[in-house]
């Protein structure tokens, strides 16, 4: 018999049918296994209503298919649909079933009671290891206690000089954009913030924009895209599948670049640290120390080199695009609301004076309206609009009891759009943060995540952002159209396009 050529249409049909049968049998096997596990553990089906568009076997996994722009739209859709169902709704990703939550009280309860991260966070383990973000509860408790001194106000005050220096440099870099119309301000903010993070965390200065530094910055952007793509394709959630893909190979290459930078910095700083102690020389002041220095000094023998490197990687992850994204959003909002921008400018002039002097530690508390603008920017566009938790025990919510083994998707963007913020929750109004009588419980603000595992670096971030904006707004008047602002979700919320501002130099007579 003559063999059919590969191009023969019947041959293609047979192959397609074979693939379909194999995929169907795989789904049936996974579903049967899941049902067996549920019966053995006596897990009851959740009582909250299902979200719409649920399909057999794969559940809601299909709604995530698409690019990072689509991922952000899905989070907003989930938030609105969950809110319609009372703030808690059932969702399933294949055999993995859980709850979406937008109710502020239930979100706070879950984030305080359920300290264990859901399995999605394990996707970042090859990069971030067992640090604060991805670590087990036991490791998180130990590391949080040991790292506390590294984020004390006394240590953070030692970074003020770096904040001022980098903010002044940013103002200078933007000079060539004055009066030239709208431009993309994200690259300026992103690299400037990366310089600040690397200097304060690693002791590395990146002003030369060398090929190594640019490769490191690109690797940070690339790893976010990889993590997002893996989450969106539910079949890649299984290691035995993912480890055989081209995406895994790409992830390994990216992580090699990231770890090479942090490992090199660690060995350099550790060498200096040991030399100083061996020589019994005077210890440097806090102003010359980096996060690596503080961790080596305060954690002593409790941390291995790997522990230190992982925590520094976590610090860079948590502080790189997060701060620059908030600044991008804040400038776009200020440029679209000139009345708010004028209030910020007048406060900055009142606190700092007309001269472009450095910001001091005493100034931060006095910049109240500027802080309100930053918080309102984060309320409307939280950098981490969704987080996931897992519970080994029953969790009592307001209207339901979630059984042990439940996963929770906490939709923080939905919490920030909840009616507790008032009828104008969808509007940019920084004054709400100064109205104590009507302001909701501060715990409902999730700009730095929420609950007991919230961001350890939130004071660092706020100090850095206040410094940057105080320099920029003293020198420039900003204009923008926030309706052009478009975001994508790549592990965190990041600007996609439409992030344009125009700047004009201020005169001394500006009010």
N, C-alpha and C positions, 0 to 999 in steps of 0.2 A: 504493500500500500504506500502511496506517495504521501510524505509528511506535509502537512499544511504549513506554508510559510508564515513567519511571524506577523507579516502585514495582513494576512487573511482575516476578514472581518469576523468569521466564526471563531478563530483562535482568540481574538481580543474579547469576544463575548464570553467565551469559556473562562478566560482568566478573570474577567470582572465578576462573573458568577461565583467562581471559586473564592475570590477575596471576600465577597459579600457573605458567603456561607461561613468562612472562617471568622469574620468579624461578628456575625450573629451568634455563633457558638461561644465566642469569647464573652460577649455581653451576657448571654444566658448563664454562663458559668459564674461570672462575677456576681450577677444578681442572686443566683441561688446560694452562693457562698455568703453573701451579705445577709440574706434572709435567715440562713442557718445560724450565723453569728448572733443576729438579733434575738432569735428564739432562745439560744443558749444563755444569753445575758439577760433575758427577760426584759428587753428594752421595748417600751411602748412607743407607738408612733406619736410624734408631737401633736399637741392639740391646736396650736395656732393655725390659722388658715394658710393654705398654700399660695405662693405667688403664682401669677398667671404664666402661661407658656411652658408648663412642665411637660416633658415628653417621657415615654417609657424608657427604662434603662439608664439613659443619660441625664434625666432630670432637667435641670436648668443650665447644664453646661454649655449648650449650644448658643445661649444668648451672649456668651462672652467671645464668640468667634469674631475676629476682626482685628483691626490695628489698635494702637494705643489711644487714638482719638475716640474710637468706638468704646474702648474700655471705660473712659471717663463718662461717656453718655450712659453706659450701663449702670454705673454707680449712682448717677442721678436718678435714673429710672427706677432702680431698686429702692432708693430712698423714698421716692414719692409713692410707689406701690405699697411699700411697707407701712408708711404713715397712714395711707388709706385704710389699712387693715388693723389700725389701732396701735401701731408702733412695734409689733412683733409679727413676723410671718415666717413660714417654713420654706426652706430652699434646699435643693439637693444637687450635688455634683457627682453624677454617677451613683455609686453606692454610699457616698458620704453625704449624710443628711444633717442639716443644722437649722439655725435660726438667723434671719436678718432682723436687726434691731435698730430703731430710730428713737424710741421712747427715751427721753433723757434720764429718767430715774432708773429704768432697767439697764441702760448702758452703763451708768455709774455703778450699779450693783454688780454687774457682770465683771467690769474692769477691776473692781476691788476684790471680788471673791475668786474669780478665775484668773489666776496669775500665769497659768500655763498657756503658751502660744499654740495656736492650731498648727497642723502639719505643714501648711503653706510656708511657714517661716524656715522650715528645713531646707527650702530651695536655696536660701542664702548662706547656709552653713559652710559650703566649700570656700566662700570668701570671708565671711565674718566669724566663722568658728563658733565658739561657745561663749561669745561676749554678751553684753547686756541685752542686746536686741533679740538674739536668737537662742540664748542659753536656757537651760532647764531652770526650774524655779529655785532649786537648791543653789545652783551656780549663780543665778541672778541675785539672790539674797546676800551671798557672800561677797560677790564683786561690788554690789551696790554699796555695801557697808565699807569695803576697803577703798572704793573710789570716791567716797564722799568728800574727803579732805581735798582731793584734786579739783573739786568744783566749789570749794568754799569761797565766800566773798573776798577774803584776803588774797587768795590765789588769783581769782578773776580780775581783781584790781591791778594785778601785775601785767595783764594783757592790754590795759587801756592805751598804753603807748603804741602798741602794734595796731590797735583799732584806729587811733588817730592818724598814724603814719599811712596806713593803707587807704583810709578815707580821703586824706589829702591827695594821695597819688591818683585816686579815681577821679577826683575833681579836675586834676591836671590833664588826665587822659581824655576827658570829655570836652576839653577846650576846642578841639577841632570840629566838634559837632554844633557849636553855637551858631544859631541863625541859619542853619542849612536844612531846616525842615525835619520831618519825622525820620527816625533811624531806629535800628534794632538795638536796644540797650541791654539785652540779655547777655551777649558775649562779654561786655564790659563788667557787668555785675558778677557774672559767673566766675571769670578768671580772677577778678579781684578778691572775691570771697575765698576761692581756692588758695590763693596766696596767703590770705589771713589764716585759714585753717591749717595749712601746712606749716606755717611759721609758728603758730601757737601750739600745735599738737606734735609736730615732728622736728621743729627747729630747722626746716628747710626753707630757703628763700628762693622764690620762683620768678623773680623779676626779669630774668634774662630770657624768658619764654623759649628755653632751649627745646630741642627735639624730644628729650627725655620728659620734660615737664608737660609738653603738649601731648605726648603719648599717654602720660598718666591721666591727664584731664579727659582725653578721649575715652580711655578705658573706663573711667567712672561713669560716663554717659552710656557706654555700650553695655555695661553690666546691668544697668536698670532695664534696658530694652530686652535683654535675655531673660531676666527674671519675670518680666511681664508676659513675654511670649510663652514661657513655660506654664504660667498660671492659666492663661487663656485656653490652652489646649489640654483638656483634662487627661488625655492618654499619656501626656508627658509627666503627669504627677507621679507615675510609677517609675521608680529608679531603674528597674530592669528594662524598661522601654527607653527612658530618657538617656541612659548611659550609652546607648548604641546610636545616638543621633549626631548629626553635624552640629546641632545647636550646643550639645555638650562639649564637643571639641572646641567650638568657639568660646564657650564659657571658660574652659581650661586655659586657653591662650590669654584671655582678658585677665583672669585672676593671677596668672603668672606675672603680668605687668604690675598689677596692684600690689601684690605681695613683695615683689622685688623692691619697690620704692619704700614700703614701710619697714621691711626687714633691714634694708641698708641704713635707713635713718635710725632704727633701733640700735644697731651695732655701733654706729658712730656715737650716738648719745650715751650709750652704755659705757663705751670706752672712756669718754670724757668724765663720766660720772665716777667710774672706778679710779681713774687717775687722781681726781680731786680728793677722794677719800684716802687713797694709799699715801698720797703726799701730805695728808693732814692739813691741806690748805684751807683757807677760809672758804666757806660755802658761798655760792653765788646768792645774790638776793632773789626774792621771788620774781622780780621784774625780768630776770634773765632766764627763767625756767620755762620749759615747755611741759605739756601734759606728760610726755614720756619721762621727763626728769621727776615730776611730782609722783608719778606712779612708781618709778623705781625707788624713790626715797621713802614713800609712805607705805608701800606694800611689801617692801623688803623681800624676804624669801617666800612669801605667800604666792607670788606670781612667777611663773616661768617666763622665759623669753616669748614663748608662743602666746601665753596669756596677755602679756603686755602688747604684743603686736596686734592681737585680735581686738583688744579694747581700743587701741588707737585707730584701727580700721573702722570700728563702730563709730568712733567720734567723727571721723571724716565723712562716713556715710550719712550720719545724722545731721551734719552741719554744712555740707557742701552745697548741694542744690537747694536745700531747705531754706537757708537764709537768702540766697540770691533770688529764689522764687518769690518769697514774701516781699522782698524789695522791689522786684519787677511789678508785682501786683499793686503794691502800695503806690508806686510812682504813677502807674497807669490810672489808678483811682484818684490820686491827687490832681493829676493833669486834667481829669474830667470833672473835677469839683473844685473850681478855683476858690470858692468861698472857704472850703476846708483847708486848702493849701495856704491861704492867707492867714488863717488862724494858727496853723503850725509855724509858719514863718515868723509871725509876731511873737509866738511863745519862745521860739529859738533865739530871736534877737533879744528878748527880755532876759532870758536865762544866760545866754552866752555873750551878749553885747554885740556891737557892730563889727568889731574886729574878728577875724577868722581864727580865733584862738582855739586851742585844743579843748576837748571835753574832759572834765575831771570827774572823779567818783561822786562828788557832791552834786553834779549837774543832773545825773540820771533820774533821781527822784523828782526833780523839779520839772522835767519834761513830761508832764502828765498827759497833755493833749496829744503829743506825738506818740506816746504809748497807746493811747486810745485808738489812734489811726492804725497802728500796727496790729492791734488786737482785732479791730474791725475788719481789716484786710484778711487776717487769718480766719476769722469767723466765716466770711463769705467764700474764701478759697483756701480751706485747710490743706496744708502740704501733704498730710497723711489723711485723706478723706475716708479711709476705711482701714480697720484693723481686725484681726481675728483672734479669738480665744477658744480654749477647750476646757471642759469641766470633767473631772473624775467623779464628782458627786452631784447630787441633785441641787439645782439652783432655783430658789423661790423668787419669781418675778411678781409684778403687781397682779397680773391676771392669769398667770400660768406657772406651772412647776416644770422646769426643764429637767429631763432625766439625766442620770449619769451617762457620760459618753457623748454629751452634746457638744457640737461646735457652734460658735457664735460669730457672725459677721456684724461688727459694730459699724454702722454707717454714720460716721461722724459728720459728714456733710449734711445728712438728714437731721442730725441733732441740732446743728447750727442754723437750720432753716425751720426749726420747730416753732410752733405758735407761742412758746414761752418767751420768745424774744420780742413778741409784739406783732401787731398787724403789719408792720413794716420790716419784717425779718428778711425780706429779699432786697432791701435797700441799704445802701452804704450810708450809715449814720454814726460816726464815731462818738457823738454826744451820749449815746446810750450807756457808754462805759463810765460816764461821769454822773449818771443819774442813779444813785444808790437805792432810791426808793422803788424803782421799777426794774432794776437790773436783776436777772435771774441768779440763782445760786452760782457763784464763780466756778464751782466744780463742773458745771455743765459746759464750760468753755474747753474745747479739746484742741486748741491750736498747737499744743505741745503734747498731743495724745491725752489720755485720760486715765484716772485711777492710780493705783499704787505703782504701776510700771510706766508711768509717764516719763517724759524726757528729762534726764538728769542735767542736760545742758541748756535749759530754757533761760536761765539768767544770763549765761554767756551769749546766747543768741540775741536776747533783747538788748544787751549792752552794745553788741556789734552793730545791730540794725539802727539803733538810736544814733550812734556815732556817725554812721554813713549818711543817714538822711539829714542830720543836722548840718553836715558839711555841704551836701549837695544843694539843699534848699537855701542856704545862706548865699551861695554863689549864683544859682540858676533858678529861673522861673520855668516850670514844667507845664506843657500842654499835651493832651492826649485824648483819645476816644476809647473809653473802656469797652464799648460795645464791640470793638474789633478784637478784643482779647479772646484768645482761644487756647484751650489747655489739652494736654494729653496725660494719660495715666501710665507711667512707667515706674512701677513700685511706689513712687511718690507722684504728686501732682506737679507737672512742669509745663511751662509755656510752650506752645507749638508754633503759632504764628500770630500776627496781629499785635505783637507786643512792641508797639512803636510809641516813642515819645519825641517831642521836639523841645529844645531848651533855648532860652534866651538869658543873657547875662543880666543880673539884677543891678539896679542903681542904688546908691545910698538912700535915695528918697522913697524906695519901695515900702509899701505898707501892707 
